[in-house]
Amino acid sequence: MITPGPRRHRRAIAAATAALLASIPLSGCGPGDRRQRDDAVPAALRPFYEQELRWEPCGEQQCATLDVPMDYTAPGNGRTFTLPLIRATAGNRDRRIGSLVFNPGGPGESGVAMLRDGGIETFGERLRERFDIVGFDPRGVGGSRPAIDCGADDEAEPTGEADEADSGPHTLHPATARQRAAALTAAEQTAAACREHSGAILPHVGTTDAARDMDVLRAALGDAGLSYLGWSYGTSLGTAYGELFPRKVRAMVLDGAIDPSLTWSQRALSQARGFREAVDDYAEHCSDVVGEACPAGTPEAVRGLLKRLYEATADRPLPVEDSEWGLDTATLHSAVTTSMYTPEEQWEPLSLALGEADRGDGSRLAAIAAGEPPAEDEQNAEEESPATDDETVDSTGDADSALTAVNCVDIPHPKDPREYWEALDEAHRAEGDHGSDAVVAALGCKGWPQAGPGPHRVRADGLPPVLVVGTTGDPSTPYHEAQSLARQLPHGMLLTYEGLGHTAYGRAGACVDTAVDAYLVDLTPVEPGKTC
């Protein structure tokens, strides 16, 4: 399954660029837009394709909303999603190319929140000069109305009163019949909660429909061809758009690529291997990245510390401040794997937390697993994030619910639990706890409605050259998936970043950023074998 990084997948940059609103209109499409009639669009969809966006100031950007049909097979039935939009306008209006639409990943991450919280600095100066940078919340995500709700607020904290003496309340590898029954019950409860709260929209939140929404957005923005940058899950969204509308793509960058040809079990195993190797990279390079903050002096000692903590928490949870439950093995595992996305930011907090846990206090690790920033980061975010009361930038939807729903709707999963247990045993033999965790997560998709095309190789005749970016040490979207996607695309180009962490553009340095910017601005191809 695809999983998100930390709640802010792209780092919120403290100093946002100055607003560029004064010299341009705040409604309609503005000068330089190339509005056109999409003659091939069915008549029932034309009201959506021809809608006028009304941009209003929100903080240092502009915000609007886009209406899209809930069901593209019945677009005139009156049921719609309303998607929030945000844009930072091009710095050089005279040389403006058009809009650059982006998706930060997930599924479930908010493009509105990324741009609102300072993420404009993720984009290179050339892009900010030549494009309006446009973010949106996909259907069901964030500030979308309606939004996916799986009743997360209704879930009670575990009590630890499980009666399975051989399991612990949250075992990573359910091996006994009782453990597997408990895992199955938990998965079915999650699915039932999603159906109860959002059953009417679940069949309509898949990536194929979200890609159709992007074409409505392209038309509403006035662009003849889509310029797009997608990270992580955003590569699945971009791939789907390229298959549906290959001749409406101007330029497309897919960073942290997901291979659409993998089955659910192949994808789980691929990602499990990626995280296992990333944790080993952490042990190997901890001292190089965080120096004295590393919790042990040698790679062998770091591996030994991790093994010791996994064994200790499997036997008894570590104490956690202000919690009766404590840090169990599953929470420890979540903290460790979550910290593999951006080593330059996350390895030091993880290292400090592991050191404290080795001394008997699991509080910091529990906070990392819960997605809570360190106290100093939280304070900085409160001081530096632009405040706004505008409803168009409200991104209150539950990202975890959206992650579950989109993954489950997109990818066919078996209905028979025995198929999961067979996959679980294979994954555990191959990748240990990482393999078990990936398959148990997939168990939550048993019995969901299916809306995606299923595993397949890319079919996109007429698609122009697309740039795929792959990171050799990527935990969540392993490098071999980028290689595979680049081969499947009609004119796929692969840019390799030899480094650690999830995705590359905006965090891997000038070599990657310059190549991506040159392609998006000038359509400059990346030569075969290009490595940064």
C-alpha positions, 0 to 999 in steps of 0.5 A: 500500500502507498503510505504518506510521509509525516503529516507535512509530506513536504517541509513547511518552509519558514519564510514564504515569498512575498505576495505578488497579488497587487498587479493582477486581477483577482477574479477570472483567469487573468492576462496571459491565460489561454482559455479555449473550448474543449470541443471533445468534451461531452455536453453534460461535462461542459458546465464543469469544463467551462466554469470560471474560477473566482480567485480571492486573496488568502494570505500570500496566495490566492484561493478559489474552488472548483466543482467537479461531478461526483460520478463521471458516468452521471455528471448531470445528477447534481451530486458534486465535489467542491475542491479547494484551490490555491495558487502562487502567481508567476513572478514574471507575468510577461513570460508566464507559461501557464499553470504548474499543477502539483500533488504532494502525495499521500493519498490524502495530502493537501496541496492547499495546505502545502502551499499555504504553509510555506511550501512555495519554496520547494519549487525552484525560482525558475518555476516560480517566475514562469508558472502560476503554482497551483495546488488543490485538494483531491476529491475526498481529501482535506478541504474537499466537500464532501471529505472522506471520514472514517470516524477517526475521532470515534476511535478510543485509545487502546486499553491494553485489556487484550485477553491474548496472552501470546499476542500483546495488544498490537503484534506486528506479526499475527501468527496464531489463529487468535492474533489473526482473528483480532487483526481481521476484526480490527480491519473490518471495524475500520471498513465498517466505520468508513462505510458508516460515515462516507459510504455514499462517496467511497466508490467515487474517490479513486485516482481515475476520477481524481485524474479526470478532475485534473482535466477539468482544472486544466480547462478552468485554468485556461491551459491547452496542455497540463504542466504537472509535478507529482510526488509519491502518490502524485505519480499515480495521479499523474500516470492516470492522467497521462493514460486518460488524456495523453494529448493534453499533457505539456510536461509531467514530472513524476518524483518517487514513482509508483509502478502501476503494474504491481499487484497489492501483494507485490506492492506491499512486498516492494515497500516493505523491502524499501523500508527495511533497507532504509532502516539499515541505511539509518544504522549505517549512516546515522553518525554521518548524518546526525553526528553525536546525536546518533544513539550508538557509536557504530552501525552494529551498535545501532542495529543492536539498540533497535533489536533490543527495543523491538524485543523489549516492547514486544514483551512489555510497553515502555512508559509514555508520559501522560499515557496509560498505554505506553509504547508497544512494538507497533508504535515503535515500528511506526516511529522508526519507519515514519522517520525514514522519509527525510533523513536530513530532518527526521533522523536526529529527532529519531536518534534522540528518541531512541536514546531516551527509549533505551533508557526506559522512556518511550515518550518521544517515540510515541510523539513521533509515531503520532505525527507530533513535531518536536516542541521547538518545531511546533512553536516555530510553526505557530509563530510563522504560519500565516493565519487566515480565516478563509474557508477556501483554505480549510483542510480539515479532512482526515488524511489517514481516512483518505489514505485508506479509502483511496488505496482500497478503492484503487487497488483490487484486494482479495476477499478471502482472509486466507490470501492475506495470511499466505502473503503475510507468511511470505512477506515475513520470511522475506522482510521480517516485521516490515513485511508483516506490517505491510500485509496487515495494513493491506488487510484493511482493504478486504471487501472494499468497493473497487473503482481502479483499473487494477494492475496494468502496464501503462497505456498512453499512446501519444503521451509526450516525454515524461520525466521520472525521478527515482531516489536509490535509497527511497523507502516508500517508493523504491527505486526499481519502481521508478525504473519500471515506470520510466520503461513503461511510459512511451517516451519515459526519461529517468533521472536518478538521485543517488541518496537517501529519503523519499523523493528528490525534487526540492530536497536533493540539491541543485543537480536534481532541481536544475534538471527538473526546472529546465524540463518543465520550463524549456522542455529540455530532455534529460539525457539517458543515464542522468544521475545526480 
